[in-house]
Amino acid sequence: MKPVLQVTGLRKSFGGVVAVDGVSFEVHEGEILGIIGPNGCGKSTLFNCILGQLVPSAGDIRLDGVDVTGSTPEAMNRRGVSRTFQLLQVFPELSVRENLILAGQEHRGTMLARLFGPGDAGLTAEADRMIGFFRLVHLADARAGSLSYGQQKLLDAAMAFMAGPRLVLLDEPAGGVNLTMLADLRERLRAMNAERGATFVVIEHNMDFVMSLCSRVIVMVEGKVLMTGTPAQVRSDPAVLEAYLGN
Amino acid sequence: MAELVAYIVAGLATGAIYALAAIGFTLVWQTSQTINFAQGEYVMLPAILILAGVSFFGLPLWAAALLGGLVFVAVFGAGFKIAVVDPMIRHGVLPLAIATMALAIIMKEGAKDFFSSEAQTFPSPFPAGAVDILGVSLSIQHIAIIAVAFIAIGMLQWFVSRTRTGRQMQATAQNPGVALILGIPVARMVMLTFAINAALAVLASVLVSPLYLAKFSNGEVIGLFAFIAAIVGGFNQVRGALGGGLIVGVVDSLAAAYISSSYRLAVPLALLVLIILIKPEGLFGRREERRI
């Protein structure tokens, strides 16, 4: 499988604090890669560097072989990289459908169409398909801010996939979601990968969620990659257990 | 009764003008957390520029209005954003608010020094006179002002809610960080909001100046009433600013007619205090949640 994303020797420091320290890994076409690690180990900083929200101190990032190190979030979005956040980030005053249309519209049409084109940018049908896929049909016209936390997490994930991106970065999608909704979210993400061939990277603290969803897992500790392996290898690795539980 | 209806229509006419200025307040606040205390002067100055175009450069009124409007939108829309908002907002909302107060003084004193300290007549785009509707004599000018303001607000509402750019403006106002991640040109959307605010001010200026004459001090009352209108209606909703503007206009008109013209300024302020105590999010506003 060819790599969609290649991260090589990535480093990000804030003054004297090194948040990400020489991290290298690849994400392959159609893969679900998990990233786990204790709080403060640099996982979200890594996402921020990949998406261009932070400029790396060193190292490089390649998307489909093209060097995109230091690109802006806007440019990365246009190249097909989208993300979700730990905290919910929907547009609360817009409807569920409008949120999805907005998530996909910047990739459509000419400059003139972007300025004055119809509000749905021809995306209503695709938005409704995504609403059906994430089982939010009964909430399609509801204000996003009125949805439950779990429903907003589903919407957040749906928005990340709306533009049919090359790569989606999911930052703690299971955080704060109840068990019923969690099973639903996992199933939808699996289906997104199986049916649409979506490639994504998941940061998550919920071990069951990561181990049952991802084909490969990276373990980070103190800004460095401790190990990379299958969920079974990670579960049984003494160094990982020590990082999480101590001696 | 006929007199009451006439006062209400006159109040709706001035209220529609307050609404135009109040909508500008809310749009700029929503996209950039800028409270523009020069908003009243924004409504005062275009009329002065137009009159200056006629008297200094000998332009016909329509050309002076077009040129004055464009210059105003460029300088006090885009220019204001670049020269005042961008450098100041980094230091917080308060320094920016003070900077807009300074801008208000500069605009007011500039209009007085460079044009005139006297009130100037401003030609009305509408015919004078009155029409008789169901036995009530109503000013054509008042009816036309209400109609023009409502058409402008309707077009703005359509633009914001139905076009792609309008939806991007909404996204920018609601969550600029995520809007940026989604590839929305946030900086361009904020700039557009400032330009729309300036354009609304030009329209308000052209509508109000035939009623109250063009004078450097006009901005004081208009700015205050527009601010009250935005808070009474709800600072986070365009419909709130519209409703607030109309309510303040009618209350002001009735207070001047039936209470005392000396205390007319106090009545909308009392309304403001009442609304803040009873419904702080405004009559048509939505409660906002803030994560801390």
Interface residues (C-beta under 8 A of the other chain):
Chain A: L51 Q53 P73 E74 N77 R78 S82 R83 F85 L87 Q89 V90 F91 P92 E93 L94 E98 I101 L102 A103 Q105 E106 H107 A113 R114 L115 F116 G117 P118 G119 A121 M159
Chain B: S161 R162 T163 R164 T165 G166 R167 Q168 Q170 A171 Q174 N175 G177 V178 L180 I181 L182 G183 I184 P185 R286 R291
